[in-house]
Amino acid sequence: MTTWQAVRVVAGTFILLSLALGIPGSPIFMSPWWLAFTAFVGVNLLQSGITKWCLMETIMSKLGLRQGN
């Protein structure tokens, strides 16, 4: 797995989990404030698309995943 693939897996997991925790109809609902985390992940994805730099990709690279295009 490359760094960009891992970033997408982590981002997708964070989004789905925070939606499950933040939407009142969910069986694991905790608080609507979890939707703020969903927005945070979205803003980070937008920022990385514009600046071509992603902190999570840097972290994954330091953990030993190979760089990918």
HELIX and SHEET records of a PDB file:
HELIX    1   1 THR A    3  GLY A   22  1                                  20    
HELIX    2   2 TRP A   34  THR A   51  1                                  18    
HELIX    3   3 LEU A   55  LYS A   62  1                                   8    
END                                                                             
